[in-house]
Amino acid sequence: MRIVVQKFGGSSLSSAAMRREAMLRVREAVQEGLMPVVVVSAMGRLGDAYATDTLLKLMQETNPAAEGANLDLLLSCGEIISAAIFAEGLSQMGLAAQALTGWQCGITTDDVHQGARVKRVQVGRLLECVDAGIIPIVAGFQGVSEKGAVTTLGRGGSDTTAAVLGVVLKAERVEIFTDVDGIKTADPSLIPDAPTLQALSYREVVEMGHMGAKVLHPRAAEITMEEGIPLQIRSVVQSKGGTTIGRSAKSRAAFAGGEVTDRVVTGIAHLGKRAQVRIEGSDFHRSNLGTQVFHLLAEAGVSVDLIHFSPERIAFVIDQAKVNTARTVLSPLGLHVKIKVGFAKVSVVGAGMHGVPGVMARVVGALEADGIPIYQTTDSHANISCLVLEEHMSRAVRALYKEFQLDRI
């Protein structure tokens, strides 16, 4: 049986008309001779009756400190409602379908709430449906711990559900449907005419996700990369097109039906609401204070980025929402800590930049030419990130977009 995993996000299910389009994509897969395994998110966004953020707001109005098992049980309801409605919609179209919760289809996770990781999947129930010609409609974003508690996988968790099922079912591909026609060279809310990328490597997609692009959760790309399962990002209202994600430039070109290009930068990503933390005045190499700083932050659930570490100074970037937590946990160390809010991280991403001299010079030059100060940088083999003031974020994206000619892809 040729299996394709199809995931539909909340915006793709937000109205009866959009759900109808999603169901047509499932029917098209069946007409191609494929067996779809469908993963659904909760319907809509904050304000819509069954959206995850709406359920979260309801709980916070009851108890602002709510967390753990009760919250996860509530948050899992949005996807379950979606699965049941979607299954009945397909049945109305003449396609046999069965809604399944995450735990019914065998997804076992660790014990972490609001951010669980999948440990294993027992696919017996799914395969029973497939063998019977019944399309499984799986509630994404959720599983069950070994202690029997309902868990959720964190933001973007339905992407993770689809990727995991694609791997364990050895799917022909995983299709992620959204309200755009693929991954753009830059955020279309900032650059409306940014072109759609026909093909990317897993590595580029992972980097773009971590740098702030929101079309696909980076964990989903990492999971499918391990087994080489192709990914496609598609529009729910179009039968063709989209972005195909594979292992290498050669496979990307093959998927796209085009030539291999030697472009150093593939896209621009950005992430706002960042805060810069600077700690100065201690000999961090001779003491263990540096270790204590990062250990305390990790224990408090504060993720750090753009790290600079020298004998006299530690600097890094955190989510602005974590500023009070960072101040509290670092206070007992008696260090001179300065925290400034109002920053954004803007990144150029591309697997082709590895080993190519001059990319940083072009990034710095483009931002300087537009009068945008850079407060910190970091880089890897596939990205260069700059910390800028949040008020300069849109200008920075446009300056880098122009410098690397991303309108010509």
C-alpha positions as CSV (number, residue, x, y, z in Angstrom):
1,M,0.0,0.0,0.0
2,R,1.4,3.4,-1.0
3,I,0.8,5.7,2.0
4,V,0.8,9.4,2.0
5,V,0.5,11.4,5.3
6,Q,-1.5,14.6,4.8
7,K,-1.5,17.2,7.6
8,F,-4.0,20.1,7.6
9,G,-3.4,23.1,9.9
10,G,-5.9,25.2,11.8
11,S,-6.2,27.9,9.1
12,S,-6.9,25.1,6.5
13,L,-9.9,23.9,8.6
14,S,-11.3,27.3,9.9
15,S,-14.5,27.3,7.8
16,A,-16.7,24.8,6.1
17,A,-15.4,26.0,2.7
18,M,-11.8,25.5,3.7
19,R,-12.6,22.0,5.2
20,R,-14.2,21.1,1.9
21,E,-11.0,22.1,0.0
22,A,-9.0,20.0,2.4
23,M,-11.2,17.0,1.8
24,L,-10.8,17.4,-1.9
25,R,-7.0,17.1,-1.5
26,V,-7.6,13.8,0.3
27,R,-9.9,12.6,-2.4
28,E,-7.3,13.5,-5.0
29,A,-4.7,11.4,-3.2
30,V,-7.1,8.4,-3.3
31,Q,-7.7,9.0,-7.0
32,E,-3.9,8.8,-7.5
33,G,-3.9,5.3,-6.0
34,L,-2.5,6.5,-2.6
35,M,-3.9,5.6,0.9
36,P,-4.0,8.9,2.9
37,V,-3.4,9.0,6.6
38,V,-4.7,12.4,7.6
39,V,-3.5,14.5,10.6
40,V,-5.5,17.5,11.7
41,S,-4.9,20.5,13.9
42,A,-7.6,22.3,15.9
43,M,-9.9,24.4,13.8
44,G,-9.0,28.0,13.4
45,R,-7.0,30.5,15.5
46,L,-7.6,32.4,18.7
47,G,-11.2,33.5,18.9
48,D,-12.5,30.5,16.9
49,A,-14.6,28.3,19.2
50,Y,-12.3,25.2,19.1
51,A,-8.9,26.7,18.5
52,T,-6.1,25.7,20.8
53,D,-5.5,29.3,21.9
54,T,-9.2,29.7,22.6
55,L,-9.1,26.7,24.9
56,L,-5.9,28.0,26.5
57,K,-7.6,31.4,27.2
58,L,-10.6,29.6,28.8
59,M,-8.3,27.7,31.2
60,Q,-6.3,30.8,32.0
61,E,-9.5,32.7,32.9
62,T,-10.2,30.0,35.3
63,N,-6.7,29.6,36.7
64,P,-3.9,31.7,35.3
65,A,-1.3,29.3,36.8
66,A,-2.9,26.2,35.3
67,E,-0.4,23.7,33.8
68,G,0.2,19.9,33.7
69,A,-2.3,17.1,33.0
70,N,-5.5,19.1,33.3
71,L,-4.4,21.7,30.8
72,D,-3.2,19.1,28.3
73,L,-6.5,17.2,28.6
74,L,-8.3,20.4,27.6
75,L,-5.9,21.4,24.9
76,S,-6.2,18.0,23.2
77,C,-9.9,18.5,22.7
78,G,-9.5,20.9,19.7
79,E,-7.8,18.3,17.5
80,I,-10.3,15.6,18.5
81,I,-13.2,17.8,17.4
82,S,-11.4,18.5,14.1
83,A,-10.8,14.8,13.5
84,A,-14.4,13.8,14.1
85,I,-15.8,16.6,11.9
86,F,-13.3,15.8,9.1
87,A,-14.0,12.1,9.2
88,E,-17.7,12.7,8.8
89,G,-17.1,15.2,6.0
90,L,-15.2,12.5,4.1
91,S,-17.9,10.0,4.8
92,Q,-20.4,12.4,3.3
93,M,-18.2,12.5,0.2
94,G,-18.3,8.7,-0.1
95,L,-14.9,8.0,1.5
96,A,-14.8,5.7,4.5
97,A,-12.9,7.4,7.3
98,Q,-12.3,6.9,11.1
99,A,-11.4,9.6,13.6
100,L,-8.6,8.6,16.1
101,T,-7.1,10.4,19.0
102,G,-3.3,10.4,19.4
103,W,-3.4,7.7,22.0
104,Q,-5.8,5.5,20.0
105,C,-3.3,5.5,17.1
106,G,-0.6,4.4,19.5
107,I,1.5,7.6,20.1
108,T,3.4,7.2,23.4
109,T,5.3,10.2,24.7
110,D,7.5,11.1,27.7
111,D,5.8,12.6,30.8
112,V,6.4,16.3,29.9
113,H,3.2,18.4,29.6
114,Q,2.8,21.1,27.0
115,G,6.0,19.9,25.2
116,A,6.1,16.1,25.2
117,R,8.4,14.2,22.8
118,V,7.3,11.0,21.1
119,K,9.0,7.9,22.4
120,R,7.3,5.2,20.2
121,V,4.3,4.6,18.0
122,Q,2.4,1.3,17.9
123,V,0.7,1.4,14.5
124,G,-1.6,-1.6,14.8
125,R,-4.8,0.4,14.9
126,L,-3.7,2.6,12.0
127,L,-2.8,-0.4,9.8
128,E,-6.1,-2.1,10.6
129,C,-7.9,1.0,9.1
130,V,-5.5,1.1,6.1
131,D,-5.9,-2.6,5.4
132,A,-9.7,-2.2,5.5
133,G,-9.6,0.8,3.1
134,I,-10.7,3.2,5.9
135,I,-8.9,6.6,5.9
136,P,-7.5,7.3,9.5
137,I,-8.1,10.9,10.6
138,V,-5.6,11.4,13.4
139,A,-5.9,14.2,16.0
140,G,-2.5,15.8,15.9
141,F,-0.5,17.5,18.6
142,Q,-1.2,14.8,21.2
143,G,-0.3,11.4,22.7
144,V,-0.3,9.6,26.0
145,S,2.4,9.0,28.5
146,E,3.4,5.6,29.8
147,K,1.5,6.6,33.0
148,G,-1.7,7.0,31.0
149,A,-1.8,10.9,31.1
150,V,-2.8,12.8,27.9
151,T,0.1,14.9,26.7
152,T,0.5,17.6,24.1
153,L,3.6,18.1,21.9
154,G,3.9,21.9,22.1
155,R,3.6,24.5,19.4
156,G,3.6,23.0,15.9
157,G,3.0,19.6,17.4
158,S,0.7,18.5,14.6
159,D,3.6,18.8,12.2
160,T,5.5,16.5,14.5
161,T,2.6,14.0,14.6
162,A,2.6,13.9,10.7
163,A,6.4,13.5,10.5
164,V,6.4,10.7,13.1
165,L,3.6,8.8,11.3
166,G,5.3,9.3,8.0
167,V,8.4,7.6,9.3
168,V,6.8,4.7,11.1
169,L,4.4,4.0,8.3
170,K,7.2,4.3,5.7
171,A,5.1,6.8,3.8
172,E,5.8,7.8,0.2
173,R,5.8,11.4,1.4
174,V,4.4,13.7,4.0
175,E,2.3,16.7,2.8
176,I,1.8,19.7,5.0
177,F,-1.2,21.8,3.8
178,T,-1.4,25.5,4.8
179,D,-2.9,28.8,3.7
180,V,0.1,29.7,1.5
181,D,1.4,27.8,-1.6
182,G,4.8,26.8,0.0
183,I,7.8,28.3,1.7
184,K,8.6,31.8,0.6
185,T,12.0,33.5,0.3
186,A,10.8,35.9,3.0
187,D,7.7,36.4,5.2
188,P,4.9,37.4,2.8
189,S,3.4,39.7,5.5
190,L,6.6,41.8,5.1
191,I,7.3,41.2,1.4
192,P,3.9,40.3,-0.3
193,D,5.5,39.4,-3.6
194,A,8.2,37.1,-2.2
195,P,8.4,34.1,-4.5
196,T,7.7,30.5,-3.5
197,L,10.7,28.2,-3.3
198,Q,10.2,25.1,-5.4
199,A,12.6,23.0,-3.4
200,L,14.8,23.1,-0.3
201,S,17.0,20.7,1.7
202,Y,15.9,19.4,5.1
203,R,18.8,21.4,6.6
204,E,17.6,24.7,5.2
205,V,14.1,24.1,6.4
206,V,15.3,23.2,9.9
207,E,17.4,26.4,10.0
208,M,14.6,28.6,8.7
209,G,12.2,27.1,11.3
210,H,14.6,27.7,14.2
211,M,15.3,31.2,12.9
212,G,11.6,32.2,13.0
213,A,9.9,31.0,9.8
214,K,6.5,29.5,10.8
215,V,5.3,27.4,7.8
216,L,6.8,24.1,9.2
217,H,8.0,23.1,12.6
218,P,11.7,22.3,12.5
219,R,11.3,19.1,14.5
220,A,9.1,17.7,11.7
221,A,11.9,18.3,9.2
222,E,14.5,16.7,11.5
223,I,12.3,13.6,12.0
224,T,11.7,13.1,8.3
225,M,15.3,13.8,7.4
226,E,16.5,10.9,9.6
227,E,14.6,8.5,7.3
228,G,14.7,10.5,4.1
229,I,10.9,10.8,3.8
230,P,10.2,13.6,1.3
231,L,8.1,16.6,2.6
232,Q,5.9,18.8,0.6
233,I,4.5,22.2,1.8
234,R,1.3,22.8,-0.2
235,S,-1.7,25.2,-0.4
236,V,-4.9,23.6,0.7
237,V,-6.8,25.4,-2.2
238,Q,-4.5,24.2,-5.0
239,S,-4.1,20.7,-6.5
240,K,-0.5,21.3,-7.6
241,G,2.6,23.3,-6.7
242,G,4.3,24.0,-3.4
243,T,7.7,23.4,-1.9
244,T,9.4,20.0,-1.9
245,I,12.0,19.2,0.8
246,G,14.6,16.5,0.3
247,R,18.2,15.6,1.3
248,S,20.4,17.6,-1.0
249,A,20.6,20.1,-3.8
250,K,20.6,17.2,-6.3
251,S,17.5,15.7,-4.9
252,R,15.9,19.1,-4.6
253,A,16.5,19.7,-8.3
254,A,15.1,16.3,-9.1
255,F,11.9,17.0,-7.1
256,A,11.5,20.4,-8.6
257,G,12.2,19.2,-12.2
258,G,14.8,21.9,-12.6
259,E,18.5,22.7,-12.6
260,V,20.8,22.7,-9.5
261,T,21.4,26.4,-8.6
262,D,24.4,27.6,-6.7
263,R,22.6,30.3,-4.6
264,V,24.3,31.0,-1.2
265,V,21.2,32.4,0.5
266,T,17.8,30.7,0.0
267,G,15.6,32.7,2.3
268,I,15.3,35.3,5.1
269,A,13.7,34.5,8.5
270,H,13.0,36.7,11.5
271,L,12.0,36.5,15.1
272,G,10.8,39.4,17.2
273,K,10.3,40.0,20.9
274,R,13.9,39.2,21.8
275,A,15.8,40.5,24.9
276,Q,19.6,40.8,25.1
277,V,21.3,39.7,28.4
278,R,24.8,41.1,29.2
279,I,26.8,39.9,32.2
280,E,30.1,41.7,32.8
281,G,32.9,42.1,35.3
282,S,33.9,38.5,36.3
283,D,36.7,36.2,35.1
284,F,34.3,33.6,33.7
285,H,37.1,31.3,32.5
286,R,38.7,31.0,36.0
287,S,35.4,30.6,37.9
288,N,32.4,28.3,37.3
289,L,30.0,31.2,37.1
290,G,29.5,30.7,33.4
291,T,28.4,27.2,34.0
292,Q,26.1,28.3,36.8
293,V,24.5,31.0,34.6
294,F,23.5,28.6,31.9
295,H,22.6,25.8,34.3
296,L,20.2,28.0,36.2
297,L,18.6,29.3,33.0
298,A,18.1,25.8,31.7
299,E,16.5,24.6,34.9
300,A,14.1,27.5,34.7
301,G,13.2,26.7,31.1
302,V,14.9,29.7,29.6
303,S,16.3,29.0,26.1
304,V,19.4,31.1,25.1
305,D,20.6,32.1,21.7
306,L,23.3,34.2,20.0
307,I,25.7,33.3,22.8
308,H,29.0,35.3,23.2
309,F,31.3,34.0,25.9
310,S,34.7,35.7,26.8
311,P,36.7,36.0,30.0
312,E,35.1,39.4,30.8
313,R,31.6,39.1,29.4
314,I,28.7,36.8,28.7
315,A,26.0,38.0,26.3
316,F,23.1,36.1,24.9
317,V,19.5,36.5,23.7
318,I,16.3,35.2,25.2
319,D,12.6,35.4,24.6
320,Q,11.3,38.7,25.9
321,A,8.6,36.8,27.8
322,K,11.3,35.1,29.9
323,V,13.0,38.3,31.2
324,N,11.5,38.2,34.7
325,T,12.3,34.6,35.0
326,A,15.9,35.2,34.0
327,R,16.3,38.1,36.4
328,T,15.0,36.0,39.3
329,V,17.2,32.9,38.7
330,L,20.4,34.9,38.1
331,S,19.9,37.3,41.0
332,P,21.4,35.0,43.7
333,L,24.8,34.9,41.8
334,G,25.4,38.5,42.6
335,L,26.5,39.3,39.0
336,H,26.2,42.6,37.1
337,V,23.3,41.7,34.8
338,K,21.9,44.0,32.2
339,I,18.8,43.0,30.3
340,K,17.5,45.1,27.4
341,V,14.2,44.3,25.6
342,G,13.0,45.4,22.1
343,F,15.2,43.4,19.9
344,A,14.6,41.1,16.9
345,K,16.7,38.4,15.2
346,V,17.0,38.5,11.4
347,S,18.7,35.6,9.6
348,V,19.9,34.7,6.2
349,V,19.6,31.0,5.5
350,G,21.1,28.8,2.8
351,A,23.0,25.5,2.7
352,G,25.1,27.0,-0.2
353,M,26.8,29.6,2.1
354,H,29.1,26.9,3.7
355,G,32.7,27.7,2.9
356,V,31.8,30.7,0.8
357,P,33.8,33.8,1.8
358,G,32.1,37.2,1.9
359,V,28.6,36.3,2.9
360,M,29.0,38.0,6.3
361,A,30.5,41.1,4.6
362,R,27.4,41.3,2.4
363,V,25.0,41.0,5.4
364,V,26.8,43.6,7.4
365,G,27.1,45.9,4.4
366,A,23.4,45.7,3.5
367,L,22.3,46.5,7.1
368,E,24.9,49.3,7.5
369,A,23.8,50.9,4.1
370,D,20.3,51.1,5.5
371,G,21.4,52.6,8.8
372,I,20.5,49.5,10.8
373,P,22.9,48.9,13.8
374,I,23.9,45.3,14.6
375,Y,24.1,44.4,18.3
376,Q,25.2,40.8,18.1
377,T,25.7,38.1,15.5
378,T,26.1,34.3,15.2
379,D,26.5,31.9,12.4
380,S,26.5,28.2,11.4
381,H,27.2,26.4,8.2
382,A,23.7,27.3,6.9
383,N,22.8,30.6,8.5
384,I,24.0,34.0,9.7
385,S,21.8,35.8,12.3
386,C,22.0,39.4,13.4
387,L,20.4,41.0,16.5
388,V,18.8,44.3,15.6
389,L,16.2,46.6,17.2
390,E,12.7,45.3,16.7
391,E,11.7,48.6,15.2
392,H,14.3,48.0,12.4
393,M,13.2,44.3,11.8
394,S,11.1,44.9,8.7
395,R,13.7,47.2,7.1
396,A,16.4,44.6,7.9
397,V,14.4,41.8,6.2
398,R,13.9,44.0,3.1
399,A,17.6,45.1,3.0
400,L,18.8,41.5,3.0
401,Y,16.1,40.3,0.6
402,K,17.3,43.0,-1.9
403,E,21.0,42.3,-1.3
404,F,20.7,38.5,-2.0
405,Q,18.2,39.1,-4.9
406,L,15.6,36.8,-3.4
407,D,13.0,38.2,-5.7
408,R,14.7,36.4,-8.7
409,I,14.2,32.8,-7.4
